[in-house]
Amino acid sequence: MNDTLHITSGDCAGGSLAKSGVPGEVFVWHDILYDGPRNPGWPDEVTLRARAEFLAQSTAGGLDRARVLRTLRAQYRKLAAAAGYDRIVLWFDACLFDQSMLVHILACLRYQGIREVELLCVDAFAGIEPFHGLGQLRPAQLASLYDHRRRVTVSQFRYAARVDKAFATKDSALLPDLSQSTDAPLPWIPAAVKRWLQEQPDPATGLGRLERLALAAIRDGCETPGAIFSSVAAADAPPQFWGDTTLWAKINGLADRTPPLVRIKGPTARLPQWVSRVPLTSFRIKSLPNKPKAGDSQ
């Protein structure tokens, strides 16, 4: 038997947790489980291949499809082997990114017959404002949270499977219902689902909330990726579920619309959506007039 397996989201949080002195092995989960094609619960090979293709495309090839597929397969092998640990501790934030990951991992552990799981979900930390997530905490701060972990209950496992299904199937009836819940077994889920709903295209503009915030920042005179990021981060309510590559993808999408809403000038036609040798400081983004389409009323 092994000792403790800590599962968390984000390399930054995982790196700090590994240095925290909390005993056990740290395993960082990688996927964007609120978006893209998948089935609820434990994935089959078809689902994994579709996920790998989606993640490669969503980063404009920044992530290699074959490498992503290997990573996904390895993650589920690790989860299947989690029963070999004396203790499993899940460390997650209250944001959409982490909550969609949390419910999926709980659903998968339940599928594997693993019920002895402990959870630390952190939505605030004294002295850190605004608080977006575990990645902001130093190793000692993470260690101070360890004694606050709580065992995952039967109702939480069941609820997680329900929420995971809603995210996977994009259930248009269940998701609004989940967002309005006042007694959720996982109390951070309603706000996370509400934020997911805000990301869905507005019927009038076709834009989600993050796209609207990015476009507003650009129209207000922010021209560099860094300035746009700072403006959007200040305008969006915590916890922040998105990172720079997600925001760059949204800006690229604004440039790819017909007609385009922004123009990107730089060493490449679009902002790099993953690690790149192209410096972001070389790019300038300008808003374009939103010309009406043929047939639209003037």
Secondary structure as UniProt FT lines:
FT   STRAND          2..9
FT   HELIX           11..18
FT   STRAND          25..29
FT   TURN            33..34
FT   HELIX           45..58
FT   TURN            59..61
FT   HELIX           65..80
FT   HELIX           81..84
FT   STRAND          85..93
FT   HELIX           96..111
FT   TURN            112..113
FT   STRAND          118..122
FT   TURN            126..127
FT   HELIX           134..136
FT   HELIX           139..143
FT   TURN            144..145
FT   HELIX           146..148
FT   STRAND          150..151
FT   HELIX           154..169
FT   TURN            172..173
FT   HELIX           174..179
FT   TURN            187..188
FT   HELIX           189..198
FT   TURN            203..205
FT   HELIX           209..219
FT   TURN            220..221
FT   HELIX           225..235
FT   HELIX           244..256
FT   STRAND          262..265
FT   HELIX           280..282
FT   STRAND          284..287
FT   TURN            294..295
//
